Amino acid sequence: MAVELKRYRFTREDYHRMAQTGILRPGVRVELIDGEIIEMNPIGRRHKASVDRLTRRLDRGVGNAAIVRVQSSIVLGDYGEPEPDLTLLRFRDDFYANSDETVDDILLVVEVADTSESYDRWTKAPRYAAHGIPELWIVDLNREQVTRYVDPTPDGYTMTRVFHRGESLSPLAFPHLMIAVDEILP
């Protein structure tokens, strides 16, 4: 007779309480994905450089029309608080100091993948889509390409396109902002 094991899913409230009480040590890189606490890989030089390049480009391109958030968590329901490498948020005067962002505030999520490409593509991307994040870019440093995901549904993104060196793409929310793949890749 097989025994079905049940997992306990942590809520965002549980997750924050663990951090406040010291159960989750300061400086440990973790994120909450579908109620599970996942340890994140260390960030390498190429990864940092790519995040820095894209941050600079997005920040200059959107100016005061949006907020470029770097390596900070976003709220995905009661059981999710991932930390994308970049998030493009609707501009708010308080910079979200008075309340968390909602899915409607999130314009674009970017994951930069050096060692985490499979995890970003098969674990995080479906959750972003299920929560209605309108656009996701996965910057794959090893293949030197950017995959753009749009048209989210509860079952995943319905449209993807891969961009290579020599090509450009723009965020849905800022179609005038053309970003060359070469500008993103180190």
N, CA, C and O of each residue as an XYZ file, in Angstrom:
744
protein
N       0.839     -1.177      0.000
C       0.000      0.000      0.000
C       0.885      1.241      0.000
O       1.719      1.424      0.887
N       0.695      2.077     -0.989
C       1.490      3.296     -1.122
C       0.929      4.377     -0.200
O      -0.283      4.540     -0.061
N       1.833      5.094      0.412
C       1.451      6.202      1.283
C       1.713      7.496      0.528
O       2.817      7.725      0.034
N       0.705      8.325      0.444
C       0.880      9.605     -0.236
C       1.427     10.625      0.756
O       0.800     10.925      1.773
N       2.603     11.150      0.443
C       3.211     12.159      1.296
C       2.650     13.519      0.946
O       2.503     13.857     -0.229
N       2.340     14.289      1.950
C       1.834     15.635      1.721
C       2.903     16.639      2.116
O       3.565     16.496      3.144
N       3.057     17.637      1.295
C       4.016     18.696      1.577
C       3.291     19.845      2.252
O       2.128     20.124      1.960
N       3.988     20.501      3.149
C       3.438     21.704      3.761
C       3.857     22.882      2.908
O       5.044     23.057      2.632
N       2.905     23.688      2.490
C       3.198     24.865      1.686
C       3.245     26.083      2.591
O       2.283     26.382      3.299
N       4.365     26.777      2.564
C       4.511     27.999      3.339
C       3.815     29.148      2.632
O       3.870     29.260      1.407
N       3.162     29.998      3.405
C       2.569     31.214      2.849
C       3.625     32.304      2.852
O       4.691     32.153      3.449
N       3.319     33.400      2.180
C       4.217     34.548      2.207
C       4.368     35.052      3.641
O       5.451     35.475      4.044
N       3.285     35.005      4.403
C       3.342     35.440      5.805
C       4.300     34.549      6.605
O       5.114     35.057      7.376
N       4.211     33.230      6.428
C       5.138     32.292      7.087
C       6.584     32.618      6.716
O       7.470     32.681      7.569
N       6.790     32.821      5.429
C       8.113     33.094      4.867
C       8.730     34.343      5.508
O       9.897     34.333      5.900
N       7.946     35.407      5.610
C       8.450     36.642      6.211
C       8.686     36.471      7.709
O       9.641     37.027      8.252
N       7.836     35.715      8.374
C       8.019     35.471      9.801
C       9.315     34.683     10.035
O      10.031     34.955     10.999
N       9.623     33.718      9.172
C      10.868     32.949      9.299
C      12.085     33.860      9.162
O      13.076     33.689      9.871
N      12.008     34.819      8.258
C      13.110     35.766      8.091
C      13.231     36.673      9.306
O      14.340     36.934      9.771
N      12.117     37.154      9.822
C      12.135     38.062     10.977
C      12.664     37.390     12.235
O      13.339     38.028     13.043
N      12.363     36.108     12.407
C      12.798     35.403     13.616
C      14.186     34.788     13.486
O      14.713     34.245     14.457
N      14.787     34.866     12.296
C      16.138     34.353     12.110
C      16.203     32.922     11.628
O      17.298     32.380     11.471
N      15.062     32.289     11.386
C      15.081     30.927     10.838
C      15.746     30.941      9.463
O      16.540     30.060      9.132
N      15.404     31.957      8.670
C      16.108     32.191      7.411
C      17.187     33.231      7.702
O      16.881     34.391      7.976
N      18.425     32.819      7.643
C      19.536     33.707      7.992
C      19.654     34.874      7.018
O      19.406     34.714      5.823
N      20.028     36.038      7.519
C      20.257     37.180      6.628
C      21.347     36.849      5.610
O      22.344     36.205      5.940
N      21.151     37.284      4.404
C      22.152     37.067      3.370
C      21.991     35.765      2.603
O      22.623     35.583      1.562
N      21.153     34.852      3.100
C      20.917     33.609      2.376
C      19.967     33.924      1.226
O      18.912     34.522      1.435
N      20.341     33.521      0.013
C      19.534     33.820     -1.169
C      18.492     32.721     -1.372
O      18.798     31.625     -1.843
N      17.250     33.047     -1.001
C      16.143     32.121     -1.176
C      14.961     32.865     -1.782
O      14.900     34.095     -1.756
N      14.026     32.098     -2.327
C      12.783     32.664     -2.825
C      11.671     31.667     -2.554
O      11.914     30.469     -2.407
N      10.448     32.175     -2.489
C       9.277     31.340     -2.233
C       8.577     31.056     -3.555
O       8.065     31.966     -4.206
N       8.560     29.781     -3.945
C       7.952     29.358     -5.202
C       6.870     28.323     -4.888
O       7.162     27.215     -4.438
N       5.631     28.704     -5.132
C       4.495     27.810     -4.918
C       4.531     27.179     -3.523
O       4.270     25.987     -3.367
N       4.856     27.990     -2.517
C       4.855     27.526     -1.137
C       6.118     26.831     -0.675
O       6.215     26.455      0.493
N       7.087     26.651     -1.554
C       8.349     26.007     -1.188
C       9.467     27.037     -1.161
O       9.529     27.926     -2.011
N      10.348     26.909     -0.179
C      11.493     27.808     -0.075
C      12.644     27.192     -0.860
O      13.122     26.101     -0.547
N      13.073     27.917     -1.884
C      14.101     27.420     -2.799
C      15.372     28.245     -2.626
O      15.340     29.475     -2.675
N      16.491     27.553     -2.423
C      17.775     28.246     -2.341
C      18.229     28.593     -3.755
O      18.180     27.761     -4.661
N      18.666     29.821     -3.922
C      19.091     30.305     -5.238
C      20.593     30.131     -5.402
O      21.350     30.165     -4.431
N      21.011     29.944     -6.658
C      22.432     29.816     -6.972
C      23.153     31.140     -6.748
O      22.544     32.204     -6.857
N      24.445     31.081     -6.436
C      25.224     32.316     -6.353
C      25.244     33.017     -7.712
O      25.118     32.377     -8.756
N      25.403     34.320     -7.680
C      25.416     35.107     -8.910
C      26.864     35.265     -9.380
O      27.722     35.751     -8.642
N      27.115     34.846    -10.618
C      28.452     34.962    -11.193
C      28.664     36.296    -11.886
O      27.736     37.090    -12.037
N      29.902     36.530    -12.305
C      30.273     37.806    -12.943
C      29.490     38.082    -14.222
O      28.997     39.192    -14.422
N      29.371     37.070    -15.096
C      28.632     37.283    -16.351
C      27.173     37.622    -16.077
O      26.584     38.467    -16.752
N      26.604     36.963    -15.092
C      25.220     37.211    -14.698
C      25.073     38.652    -14.197
O      24.166     39.371    -14.616
N      25.960     39.060    -13.310
C      25.919     40.436    -12.782
C      26.055     41.458    -13.909
O      25.333     42.454    -13.952
N      26.987     41.197    -14.814
C      27.227     42.136    -15.910
C      25.992     42.266    -16.796
O      25.637     43.368    -17.215
N      25.347     41.157    -17.077
C      24.150     41.191    -17.910
C      23.020     41.954    -17.217
O      22.339     42.763    -17.848
N      22.822     41.701    -15.937
C      21.794     42.427    -15.172
C      22.115     43.918    -15.162
O      21.226     44.746    -15.360
N      23.365     44.259    -14.934
C      23.762     45.672    -14.909
C      23.544     46.341    -16.265
O      23.056     47.470    -16.330
N      23.901     45.655    -17.335
C      23.724     46.214    -18.688
C      22.246     46.487    -18.976
O      21.881     47.566    -19.441
N      21.410     45.495    -18.693
C      19.989     45.646    -18.978
C      19.335     46.667    -18.050
O      18.445     47.404    -18.474
N      19.762     46.717    -16.802
C      19.243     47.721    -15.864
C      19.515     49.123    -16.395
O      18.624     49.972    -16.426
N      20.729     49.348    -16.803
C      21.106     50.666    -17.318
C      20.292     51.029    -18.560
O      19.809     52.153    -18.697
N      20.151     50.060    -19.453
C      19.426     50.307    -20.706
C      17.946     50.582    -20.450
O      17.378     51.519    -21.012
N      17.321     49.760    -19.596
C      15.907     49.960    -19.279
C      15.677     51.268    -18.535
O      14.741     52.008    -18.838
N      16.533     51.546    -17.567
C      16.377     52.759    -16.773
C      16.447     54.008    -17.656
O      15.635     54.923    -17.518
N      17.418     54.031    -18.555
C      17.532     55.163    -19.486
C      16.347     55.214    -20.448
O      15.871     56.295    -20.796
N      15.878     54.050    -20.874
C      14.819     53.985    -21.871
C      13.437     54.343    -21.351
O      12.642     54.947    -22.070
N      13.139     53.971    -20.091
C      11.801     54.246    -19.563
C      11.748     55.532    -18.762
O      10.670     56.088    -18.550
N      12.908     56.011    -18.311
C      12.938     57.256    -17.548
C      11.992     57.219    -16.368
O      12.036     56.289    -15.563
N      11.131     58.225    -16.256
C      10.187     58.311    -15.142
C       8.848     57.635    -15.433
O       7.910     57.764    -14.645
N       8.747     56.925    -16.542
C       7.488     56.277    -16.906
C       7.289     54.930    -16.210
O       6.174     54.409    -16.187
N       8.356     54.360    -15.642
C       8.269     53.069    -14.969
C       9.389     52.977    -13.942
O      10.287     53.818    -13.903
N       9.320     51.949    -13.119
C      10.352     51.682    -12.116
C      11.073     50.400    -12.529
O      10.434     49.388    -12.818
N      12.397     50.449    -12.554
C      13.200     49.266    -12.833
C      13.671     48.729    -11.482
O      14.487     49.353    -10.805
N      13.152     47.580    -11.108
C      13.500     46.958     -9.826
C      14.507     45.848    -10.101
O      14.303     45.020    -10.989
N      15.594     45.838     -9.332
C      16.681     44.890     -9.562
C      16.767     43.883     -8.423
O      16.847     44.251     -7.251
N      16.750     42.602     -8.791
C      16.925     41.478     -7.867
C      16.181     41.700     -6.552
O      16.769     41.714     -5.471
N      14.885     41.869     -6.684
C      14.013     42.072     -5.540
C      12.739     41.263     -5.765
O      12.353     40.999     -6.904
N      12.104     40.881     -4.685
C      10.958     39.991     -4.793
C       9.711     40.682     -5.346
O       9.555     41.901     -5.268
N       8.842     39.858     -5.901
C       7.526     40.306     -6.341
C       6.487     39.378     -5.714
O       6.793     38.239     -5.362
N       5.274     39.869     -5.581
C       4.199     39.099     -4.963
C       3.447     38.314     -6.027
O       2.944     38.882     -6.997
N       3.379     36.994     -5.831
C       2.571     36.130     -6.695
C       1.618     35.325     -5.815
O       1.876     34.158     -5.517
N       0.540     35.939     -5.410
C      -0.452     35.259     -4.583
C       0.043     35.027     -3.167
O       1.018     35.637     -2.729
N      -0.638     34.143     -2.459
C      -0.301     33.861     -1.060
C       0.909     32.951     -0.900
O       1.500     32.893      0.179
N       1.287     32.236     -1.963
C       2.342     31.227     -1.850
C       3.559     31.488     -2.729
O       4.390     30.599     -2.918
N       3.670     32.696     -3.266
C       4.789     32.962     -4.152
C       5.426     34.314     -3.933
O       4.749     35.340     -3.856
N       6.737     34.295     -3.835
C       7.516     35.522     -3.760
C       8.881     35.283     -4.402
O       9.906     35.243     -3.722
N       8.871     35.125     -5.736
C      10.142     34.928     -6.436
C      10.949     36.223     -6.486
O      10.420     37.309     -6.248
N      12.222     36.092     -6.796
C      13.110     37.244     -6.949
C      13.679     37.263     -8.354
O      14.777     36.757     -8.587
N      12.941     37.844     -9.294
C      13.491     37.950    -10.646
C      14.704     38.873    -10.664
O      14.893     39.691     -9.763
N      15.508     38.733    -11.685
C      16.680     39.600    -11.794
C      16.277     41.043    -12.048
O      16.874     41.966    -11.495
N      15.268     41.236    -12.879
C      14.746     42.581    -13.155
C      13.234     42.527    -13.243
O      12.660     41.555    -13.735
N      12.601     43.578    -12.761
C      11.161     43.730    -12.915
C      10.898     45.158    -13.344
O      11.434     46.101    -12.762
N      10.086     45.311    -14.349
C       9.663     46.629    -14.797
C       8.251     46.847    -14.256
O       7.322     46.113    -14.593
N       8.108     47.876    -13.405
C       6.839     48.152    -12.728
C       6.240     49.461    -13.200
O       6.959     50.382    -13.588
N       4.911     49.537    -13.165
C       4.246     50.819    -13.403
C       4.772     51.817    -12.390
O       5.022     51.478    -11.233
N       4.938     53.052    -12.839
C       5.462     54.072    -11.935
C       4.439     54.404    -10.856
O       3.250     54.555    -11.139
N       4.909     54.514     -9.626
C       4.113     55.015     -8.509
C       4.989     55.959     -7.713
O       6.172     55.693     -7.502
N       4.403     57.066     -7.271
C       5.166     58.076     -6.526
C       5.824     57.522     -5.265
O       6.910     57.964     -4.888
N       5.178     56.561     -4.614
C       5.730     56.016     -3.370
C       6.727     54.886     -3.610
O       7.279     54.335     -2.657
N       6.964     54.534     -4.879
C       7.874     53.440     -5.234
C       7.519     52.146     -4.500
O       8.399     51.354     -4.166
N       6.238     51.940     -4.256
C       5.699     50.736     -3.627
C       6.133     50.602     -2.161
O       6.229     49.492     -1.637
N       6.391     51.721     -1.514
C       6.754     51.693     -0.096
C       5.536     51.456      0.792
O       5.670     50.917      1.891
N       4.355     51.850      0.332
C       3.152     51.764      1.161
C       2.336     50.500      0.945
O       1.487     50.171      1.773
N       2.571     49.798     -0.129
C       1.888     48.525     -0.392
C       2.653     47.764     -1.471
O       3.378     48.343     -2.280
N       2.465     46.451     -1.453
C       3.127     45.607     -2.447
C       2.568     45.872     -3.834
O       1.443     46.344     -3.995
N       3.377     45.557     -4.822
C       2.903     45.609     -6.194
C       1.864     44.504     -6.390
O       1.874     43.488     -5.696
N       0.978     44.727     -7.344
C       0.055     43.678     -7.757
C       0.504     43.191     -9.127
O       1.370     43.799     -9.755
N      -0.074     42.115     -9.579
C       0.270     41.596    -10.891
C      -0.003     42.652    -11.961
O       0.723     42.726    -12.953
N      -1.042     43.470    -11.772
C      -1.354     44.528    -12.741
C      -0.275     45.602    -12.813
O      -0.197     46.334    -13.800
N       0.561     45.705    -11.774
C       1.646     46.685    -11.753
C       2.888     46.191    -12.478
O       3.754     46.990    -12.837
N       2.987     44.887    -12.697
C       4.179     44.289    -13.289
C       4.059     44.298    -14.810
O       3.152     43.689    -15.378
N       4.979     44.994    -15.453
C       4.963     45.117    -16.907
C       5.853     44.074    -17.580
O       5.531     43.577    -18.660
N       6.964     43.750    -16.942
C       7.947     42.831    -17.519
C       8.762     42.219    -16.397
O       9.128     42.899    -15.437
N       9.044     40.932    -16.524
C       9.964     40.236    -15.629
C      11.098     39.706    -16.484
O      10.871     39.178    -17.572
N      12.329     39.848    -15.988
C      13.511     39.336    -16.696
C      14.280     38.412    -15.760
O      14.606     38.775    -14.629
N      14.559     37.224    -16.249
C      15.430     36.273    -15.551
C      16.695     36.107    -16.380
O      16.625     35.804    -17.571
N      17.849     36.303    -15.756
C      19.126     36.078    -16.421
C      19.623     34.710    -15.972
O      19.744     34.455    -14.773
N      19.908     33.836    -16.920
C      20.244     32.452    -16.615
C      21.661     32.116    -17.057
O      21.993     32.161    -18.242
N      22.473     31.783    -16.086
C      23.805     31.262    -16.354
C      23.771     29.765    -16.026
O      24.086     28.922    -16.866
N      23.379     29.459    -14.784
C      23.253     28.058    -14.361
C      21.798     27.678    -14.090
O      21.515     26.521    -13.779
N      20.877     28.627    -14.204
C      19.492     28.394    -13.793
C      18.494     28.356    -14.950
O      17.292     28.479    -14.717
N      18.954     28.191    -16.174
C      18.068     28.285    -17.332
C      16.899     27.302    -17.251
O      15.758     27.694    -17.498
N      17.146     26.076    -16.923
C      16.089     25.070    -16.855
C      15.072     25.426    -15.760
O      13.864     25.328    -15.974
N      15.555     25.827    -14.623
C      14.684     26.225    -13.505
C      13.837     27.437    -13.888
O      12.633     27.461    -13.635
N      14.465     28.439    -14.496
C      13.730     29.640    -14.905
C      12.666     29.294    -15.944
O      11.545     29.795    -15.871
N      13.002     28.457    -16.890
C      12.104     28.120    -18.001
C      10.967     27.190    -17.565
O       9.819     27.409    -17.952
N      11.261     26.166    -16.774
C      10.266     25.132    -16.486
C       9.587     25.270    -15.129
O       8.528     24.681    -14.911
N      10.174     26.032    -14.219
C       9.553     26.216    -12.906
C       8.982     27.618    -12.759
O       7.807     27.777    -12.428
N       9.793     28.625    -13.001
C       9.332     29.997    -12.768
C       8.423     30.524    -13.873
O       7.410     31.158    -13.577
N       8.756     30.278    -15.133
C       7.958     30.808    -16.242
C       6.486     30.384    -16.162
O       5.611     31.232    -16.338
N       6.180     29.112    -15.906
C       4.767     28.739    -15.817
C       4.026     29.454    -14.679
O       2.838     29.754    -14.796
N       4.731     29.719    -13.591
C       4.095     30.422    -12.477
C       3.853     31.896    -12.826
O       2.815     32.459    -12.479
N       4.815     32.510    -13.510
C       4.601     33.895    -13.956
C       3.382     33.960    -14.877
O       2.553     34.861    -14.749
N       3.273     33.014    -15.799
C       2.148     33.000    -16.732
C       0.831     32.773    -15.995
O      -0.153     33.468    -16.247
N       0.813     31.804    -15.091
C      -0.419     31.483    -14.360
C      -0.928     32.674    -13.559
O      -2.131     32.802    -13.332
N      -0.024     33.539    -13.134
C      -0.416     34.725    -12.370
C      -0.681     35.932    -13.271
O      -1.040     37.003    -12.782
N      -0.507     35.764    -14.576
C      -0.852     36.826    -15.513
C       0.216     37.865    -15.768
O      -0.095     38.965    -16.226
N       1.481     37.543    -15.481
C       2.571     38.469    -15.812
C       2.604     38.575    -17.342
O       2.795     37.564    -18.017
N       2.422     39.785    -17.904
C       2.220     39.907    -19.348
C       3.422     39.552    -20.214
O       3.269     39.183    -21.378
N       4.620     39.667    -19.640
C       5.810     39.435    -20.466
C       6.969     38.982    -19.599
O       7.197     39.511    -18.511
N       7.703     37.987    -20.103
C       8.888     37.445    -19.445
C       9.989     37.338    -20.472
O       9.765     36.879    -21.591
N      11.193     37.768    -20.087
C      12.382     37.530    -20.904
C      13.307     36.615    -20.111
O      13.560     36.853    -18.930
N      13.806     35.579    -20.754
C      14.873     34.766    -20.155
C      16.126     34.984    -20.983
O      16.192     34.614    -22.155
N      17.113     35.590    -20.352
C      18.404     35.851    -20.987
C      19.278     34.625    -20.719
O      19.706     34.400    -19.587
N      19.536     33.853    -21.738
C      20.323     32.631    -21.629
C      21.765     32.961    -22.005
O      22.099     33.089    -23.183
N      22.606     33.095    -20.994
C      23.996     33.503    -21.222
C      24.798     32.432    -21.958
O      25.712     32.763    -22.713
N      24.476     31.171    -21.754
C      25.238     30.093    -22.391
C      24.923     29.959    -23.875
O      25.817     29.676    -24.673
N      23.683     30.155    -24.248
C      23.298     30.071    -25.660
C      23.350     31.437    -26.347
O      23.131     31.543    -27.553
N      23.637     32.465    -25.575
C      23.709     33.843    -26.072
C      22.429     34.227    -26.818
O      22.454     34.608    -27.988
N      21.308     34.111    -26.094
C      20.016     34.441    -26.682
C      19.051     34.921    -25.600
O      19.254     34.692    -24.407
N      18.004     35.589    -26.055
C      16.940     36.039    -25.165
C      15.638     35.435    -25.674
O      15.282     35.605    -26.840
N      14.929     34.731    -24.801
C      13.625     34.195    -25.160
C      12.562     35.092    -24.545
O      12.572     35.374    -23.347
N      11.653     35.527    -25.392
C      10.579     36.417    -24.959
C       9.277     35.613    -24.904
O       8.906     34.954    -25.875
N       8.589     35.673    -23.761
C       7.327     34.985    -23.550
C       6.232     36.039    -23.385
O       6.381     36.975    -22.600
N       5.142     35.886    -24.121
C       3.995     36.791    -24.006
C       2.700     35.977    -24.076
O       2.716     34.778    -24.356
N       1.602     36.644    -23.819
C       0.271     36.055    -23.831
C       0.135     34.965    -22.766
O       0.040     33.781    -23.087
N       0.127     35.380    -21.488
C       0.037     34.412    -20.397
C      -1.355     33.787    -20.277
O      -2.369     34.444    -20.514
N      -1.380     32.513    -19.907
C      -2.610     31.786    -19.595
C      -2.343     30.983    -18.322
O      -1.193     30.889    -17.895
N      -3.360     30.411    -17.716
C      -3.121     29.562    -16.544
C      -2.216     28.364    -16.835
O      -1.624     27.792    -15.920
N      -2.109     27.986    -18.116
C      -1.281     26.836    -18.489
C       0.096     27.198    -19.024
O       0.855     26.313    -19.418
N       0.430     28.480    -19.046
C       1.739     28.913    -19.539
C       1.585     30.016    -20.566
O       0.476     30.458    -20.866
N       2.713     30.453    -21.101
C       2.699     31.471    -22.146
C       2.393     30.807    -23.482
O       2.884     29.715    -23.768
N       1.582     31.470    -24.294
C       1.205     30.865    -25.578
C       2.104     31.308    -26.723
O       2.118     30.679    -27.782
N       2.854     32.387    -26.518
C       3.732     32.862    -27.594
C       5.152     33.041    -27.067
O       5.370     33.670    -26.031
N       6.103     32.482    -27.790
C       7.516     32.673    -27.464
C       8.266     32.998    -28.743
O       7.893     32.592    -29.844
N       9.330     33.740    -28.547
C      10.221     34.018    -29.676
C      11.634     34.135    -29.131
O      11.854     34.736    -28.079
N      12.581     33.563    -29.841
C      13.986     33.613    -29.444
C      14.682     34.684    -30.266
O      14.548     34.742    -31.488
N      15.433     35.534    -29.566
C      16.213     36.602    -30.201
C      17.693     36.292    -30.006
O      18.126     35.918    -28.916
N      18.458     36.454    -31.078
C      19.899     36.160    -31.052
C      20.699     37.442    -31.211
O      20.145     38.516    -31.444
N      22.003     37.308    -31.083
C      22.891     38.458    -31.333
C      22.573     39.045    -32.709
O      22.300     38.311    -33.659
N      22.611     40.367    -32.803
C      22.290     41.043    -34.056
C      20.821     41.415    -34.167
O      20.441     42.164    -35.067
N      19.977     40.895    -33.253
C      18.552     41.213    -33.252
C      18.225     42.114    -32.066
O      19.013     42.242    -31.129
N      17.056     42.733    -32.123
C      16.590     43.620    -31.051
C      15.170     43.246    -30.652
O      14.429     42.646    -31.431
N      14.806     43.606    -29.442
C      13.446     43.417    -28.962
C      13.063     44.593    -28.084
O      13.928     45.348    -27.638
N      11.779     44.750    -27.834
C      11.306     45.842    -26.991
C      10.221     45.320    -26.058
O       9.480     44.406    -26.419
N      10.120     45.896    -24.854
C       9.044     45.500    -23.943
C       7.682     45.863    -24.531
O       7.544     46.891    -25.195
N       6.685     45.029    -24.291
C       5.333     45.310    -24.765
C       4.859     46.687    -24.307
O       4.217     47.414    -25.065
N       5.176     47.038    -23.075
C       4.718     48.306    -22.502
C       5.441     49.518    -23.090
O       4.958     50.645    -22.977
N       6.600     49.287    -23.717
C       7.398     50.370    -24.293
C       7.887     49.958    -25.684
O       9.080     49.719    -25.873
N       6.980     49.873    -26.650
C       7.368     49.378    -27.974
C       8.403     50.237    -28.685
O       9.083     49.759    -29.594
N       8.532     51.487    -28.289
C       9.527     52.383    -28.903
C      10.939     52.093    -28.408
O      11.909     52.538    -29.022
N      11.068     51.358    -27.316
C      12.360     51.102    -26.686
C      12.983     49.827    -27.256
O      12.742     48.731    -26.750
N      13.774     49.975    -28.299
C      14.427     48.829    -28.928
C      15.743     48.529    -28.204
O      16.600     49.401    -28.056
N      15.883     47.291    -27.761
C      17.087     46.868    -27.031
C      17.744     45.744    -27.819
O      17.131     44.708    -28.080
N      18.978     45.961    -28.187
C      19.729     44.937    -28.927
C      20.162     43.821    -27.978
O      20.569     44.080    -26.845
N      20.070     42.597    -28.446
C      20.527     41.451    -27.654
C      21.998     41.662    -27.291
O      22.419     41.304    -26.191
N      22.778     42.234    -28.199
C      24.201     42.492    -27.941
C      24.412     43.460    -26.774
O      25.458     43.429    -26.126
N      23.427     44.314    -26.505
C      23.529     45.237    -25.382
C      23.321     44.515    -24.041
O      23.787     44.984    -23.002
N      22.631     43.390    -24.070
C      22.306     42.649    -22.849
C      23.399     41.648    -22.499
O      23.764     41.507    -21.331
N      23.917     40.959    -23.495
C      24.887     39.890    -23.263
C      26.274     40.448    -22.970
O      26.713     41.399    -23.617
N      26.961     39.863    -22.004
C      28.328     40.338    -21.718
C      29.323     39.926    -22.795
O      30.507     40.249    -22.698
